[in-house]
């Protein structure tokens, strides 16, 4: 099974996209191969083919290959230009696709730009994760050493927050 990862925006009728690849992580593992010529910092041009990668998976049967594809797509990180990774995830997870009930009208019958909108549950998880991160950041404490020289070792400009917390927050 192959998913062609393309610089395009499925929510805007698959409009081509250009830009710089900011972050990139390919999936690996048994039955997974990535054929790509992109890298972090790669500039996706507007005048040429927008193919970024061919993600190829195989398995003992179609369902194993489909599940491997879902896993590989979920592991892939690609920040920068718009791309169709979420579209491939939607497609591989669709019950009709999983059942093999396909036709040339599949997208007409099943896909809308709203198909890729995050679920209410996913939005709740994102909000909770952001709140937890903000709370953790508010608890971070950095204490400058009393001698101003970076402490005993001289290399670190802050004391361990764990030591600070363990000493009754006195900073000694």
Secondary structure, DSSP 4 states (H G I P E B T S, - for coil): -EEEEESEEGGGTTEE--EE--EEE---STTEEEEE---TT-EE-SSS--EEEEEEE--SSHHHHHHHHHHHHHH-EEESS--SHHHHHHHHH-HHHHHT---TTHHHHH--GGGGSPPHHHHHHHHHHHHHHHHHHHH----B-TTSS-TTTSS-SB--HHHHHHTTTS--
